[in-house]
Amino acid sequence: MFELKKEPIGHHSSSVAQKRDSGNYGFELVDNRSPRTLQRAAVTKKKPAFKKAKKVAKPAKPGKKKTATPNLTRVGGKPAVGAIILYKGQSGAFKKQGASASGKPSHAQTDINGYTAAYGDISSTGVSTQVNAITMNQNQTLVAYERGHILPKQAGGSGGANNIFWQNAGENTAFNWRYFENTATNHLKTGTGEKYYQVSFF
């Protein structure tokens, strides 16, 4: 008879000694490493790999919306006796600086005797309210004819033939006309709401 450090398969006996005729046997694996070695093995175990979190793209900052420039509307045909040319639009439409006169008027220099310029406001219901007006006579203190703006240059008037008429040079540089154009421009460019500038020829 002899004894083995075996454990019967399927049995959980506390005894480590069994006789030979006790039936089937199984082998028990015993880790005989020292406690210090086991401690080192536990420390040196490979650390679990952590996946780096994917960077979430930041939402794009909303860009500044560009504000559209209000349109400036022109009503009327060519300068002539009895013609009325009207410019209207929101106050922002008159803020752009115009150009120097370069176009050639379609009418003859002596076709126009004079003109009345006026400016004012247009209500939300379309009612016009005049703020100021001036009447100029072409034959008064006639010096010479030169290209004059219908809508003042400083209020955004272009230098093309569509916005030019033959104007008495003496009147074009006269104090009262310059003053009127400047006050009209100031009114058209400031405040809110729809504005208008009108020239009537006679």
C-alpha positions as CSV (number, residue, x, y, z in Angstrom):
1,M,0.0,0.0,0.0
2,F,1.1,3.6,-0.6
3,E,-0.2,7.0,-0.3
4,L,-0.5,9.8,-3.0
5,K,-1.3,13.5,-2.7
6,K,-4.3,13.1,-4.9
7,E,-7.9,14.1,-4.8
8,P,-10.7,11.9,-6.2
9,I,-12.3,13.4,-9.3
10,G,-15.7,14.7,-8.6
11,H,-15.2,14.6,-4.8
12,H,-14.4,17.5,-2.5
13,S,-12.9,15.6,0.4
14,S,-10.8,17.5,2.9
15,S,-8.4,14.5,3.2
16,V,-5.2,14.6,1.0
17,A,-4.4,10.8,1.7
18,Q,-6.4,8.2,-0.1
19,K,-5.9,4.4,-0.4
20,R,-5.1,2.8,-3.7
21,D,-8.4,1.0,-4.0
22,S,-10.5,4.2,-3.5
23,G,-11.3,4.5,-7.2
24,N,-10.3,7.1,-9.9
25,Y,-7.7,9.8,-9.0
26,G,-7.0,13.3,-10.1
27,F,-3.9,15.4,-9.7
28,E,-3.8,18.8,-7.9
29,L,-1.5,21.4,-9.3
30,V,0.3,23.2,-6.4
31,D,1.9,26.6,-7.0
32,N,5.1,26.4,-4.9
33,R,6.4,29.8,-5.7
34,S,7.3,32.0,-2.7
35,P,4.9,34.8,-1.6
36,R,7.5,37.4,-2.7
37,T,7.6,35.9,-6.2
38,L,3.9,35.9,-6.4
39,Q,3.7,39.5,-5.2
40,R,6.2,40.6,-8.0
41,A,4.2,38.6,-10.6
42,A,1.0,40.5,-9.6
43,V,2.7,43.9,-9.9
44,T,4.3,43.1,-13.3
45,K,1.1,41.9,-14.9
46,K,0.4,43.8,-18.0
47,K,-1.9,46.7,-17.4
48,P,-5.1,46.7,-19.4
49,A,-4.9,48.9,-22.5
50,F,-7.3,51.9,-22.5
51,K,-8.5,53.3,-25.8
52,K,-8.1,57.0,-26.2
53,A,-11.3,58.7,-26.4
54,K,-12.0,60.2,-29.8
55,K,-11.9,64.0,-29.9
56,V,-15.3,65.3,-30.6
57,A,-15.2,68.1,-33.2
58,K,-16.3,71.4,-31.8
59,P,-19.3,73.0,-33.6
60,A,-18.2,75.8,-35.9
61,K,-18.8,79.3,-34.6
62,P,-21.6,80.9,-36.5
63,G,-20.2,83.7,-38.7
64,K,-21.6,87.1,-38.8
65,K,-24.4,87.5,-41.2
66,K,-23.8,90.1,-43.7
67,T,-26.5,92.7,-43.9
68,A,-27.7,93.4,-47.4
69,T,-27.5,97.0,-48.5
70,P,-30.9,98.5,-49.1
71,N,-31.8,99.2,-52.7
72,L,-32.1,102.7,-54.0
73,T,-34.9,103.0,-56.5
74,R,-35.0,105.6,-59.3
75,V,-38.3,106.6,-60.8
76,G,-38.6,108.8,-63.9
77,G,-37.0,109.2,-67.3
78,K,-34.5,111.7,-68.7
79,P,-34.2,115.3,-67.5
80,A,-36.6,117.5,-69.6
81,V,-39.2,120.2,-69.0
82,G,-42.0,118.6,-67.0
83,A,-40.0,115.6,-66.0
84,I,-39.9,114.4,-62.4
85,I,-37.1,112.2,-61.2
86,L,-37.5,110.5,-57.8
87,Y,-35.0,108.5,-55.8
88,K,-36.3,106.6,-52.8
89,G,-35.1,103.9,-50.4
90,Q,-34.3,103.1,-46.8
91,S,-31.9,105.5,-45.1
92,G,-29.0,103.0,-45.5
93,A,-29.4,103.1,-49.3
94,F,-28.1,106.7,-49.3
95,K,-25.0,106.0,-47.3
96,K,-22.7,105.0,-50.2
97,Q,-20.5,107.8,-51.6
98,G,-21.3,108.5,-55.3
99,A,-19.0,109.3,-58.2
100,S,-17.9,112.5,-59.9
101,A,-19.9,113.6,-63.0
102,S,-18.5,111.9,-66.0
103,G,-21.6,111.2,-68.1
104,K,-23.1,113.4,-70.8
105,P,-26.7,114.6,-70.4
106,S,-29.0,113.6,-73.2
107,H,-30.8,117.0,-73.3
108,A,-29.5,120.3,-74.7
109,Q,-28.1,122.9,-72.3
110,T,-30.9,125.3,-73.0
111,D,-33.8,122.8,-72.7
112,I,-34.3,123.3,-69.0
113,N,-35.3,126.6,-67.5
114,G,-35.1,125.6,-63.9
115,Y,-35.7,122.9,-61.3
116,T,-37.1,122.3,-57.8
117,A,-35.4,119.8,-55.5
118,A,-37.1,118.4,-52.4
119,Y,-36.5,115.7,-49.9
120,G,-38.5,114.1,-47.1
121,D,-39.8,110.9,-45.6
122,I,-42.2,108.2,-46.8
123,S,-44.4,106.5,-44.2
124,S,-45.2,102.8,-43.9
125,T,-48.4,103.5,-45.7
126,G,-46.6,105.3,-48.6
127,V,-47.5,108.9,-47.6
128,S,-44.7,111.4,-48.4
129,T,-43.9,114.2,-46.0
130,Q,-41.6,116.9,-47.4
131,V,-38.9,118.3,-45.1
132,N,-37.4,121.0,-47.3
133,A,-37.3,122.2,-50.9
134,I,-35.5,124.7,-53.1
135,T,-36.2,126.2,-56.6
136,M,-33.3,127.2,-58.9
137,N,-33.6,129.2,-62.1
138,Q,-31.2,128.3,-64.8
139,N,-31.1,131.7,-66.3
140,Q,-30.2,133.5,-63.1
141,T,-26.6,134.5,-62.8
142,L,-25.7,132.3,-65.7
143,V,-22.0,131.6,-65.9
144,A,-21.8,128.5,-68.0
145,Y,-23.3,125.0,-68.1
146,E,-21.6,122.1,-66.4
147,R,-22.5,118.5,-65.4
148,G,-24.6,118.6,-62.3
149,H,-25.9,115.7,-60.1
150,I,-29.6,115.1,-59.8
151,L,-29.1,113.0,-56.7
152,P,-26.2,114.6,-54.8
153,K,-22.9,112.8,-55.0
154,Q,-22.5,112.7,-51.2
155,A,-25.9,111.0,-51.0
156,G,-24.8,108.2,-53.3
157,G,-25.6,109.8,-56.7
158,S,-23.7,108.3,-59.6
159,G,-21.7,110.2,-62.2
160,G,-23.4,108.5,-65.1
161,A,-25.6,110.1,-67.7
162,N,-28.7,108.7,-65.8
163,N,-28.0,111.1,-62.9
164,I,-26.5,114.1,-64.7
165,F,-28.1,117.2,-66.2
166,W,-26.8,120.5,-67.6
167,Q,-26.7,122.8,-64.7
168,N,-25.8,126.5,-64.4
169,A,-22.3,126.5,-63.0
170,G,-23.1,129.6,-61.0
171,E,-25.9,127.8,-59.2
172,N,-24.0,124.5,-58.8
173,T,-21.4,126.3,-56.7
174,A,-23.8,128.8,-55.0
175,F,-24.0,128.7,-51.2
176,N,-27.7,128.1,-51.0
177,W,-27.5,125.1,-53.3
178,R,-24.5,123.6,-51.6
179,Y,-26.2,124.1,-48.2
180,F,-29.4,122.4,-49.5
181,E,-27.5,119.4,-50.8
182,N,-25.7,119.0,-47.5
183,T,-28.7,119.2,-45.3
184,A,-30.6,116.9,-47.7
185,T,-27.8,114.3,-47.5
186,N,-27.7,114.5,-43.8
187,H,-31.4,113.8,-43.6
188,L,-31.3,110.9,-46.1
189,K,-28.4,109.2,-44.3
190,T,-29.6,109.4,-40.7
191,G,-32.6,108.0,-38.9
192,T,-34.6,105.0,-40.0
193,G,-37.4,104.4,-42.4
194,E,-37.9,105.2,-46.1
195,K,-36.6,108.5,-47.5
196,Y,-36.9,110.3,-50.8
197,Y,-35.1,112.9,-52.9
198,Q,-36.9,114.4,-55.9
199,V,-36.1,116.9,-58.7
200,S,-38.8,118.4,-60.9
201,F,-37.7,120.2,-64.1
202,F,-39.5,123.2,-65.7
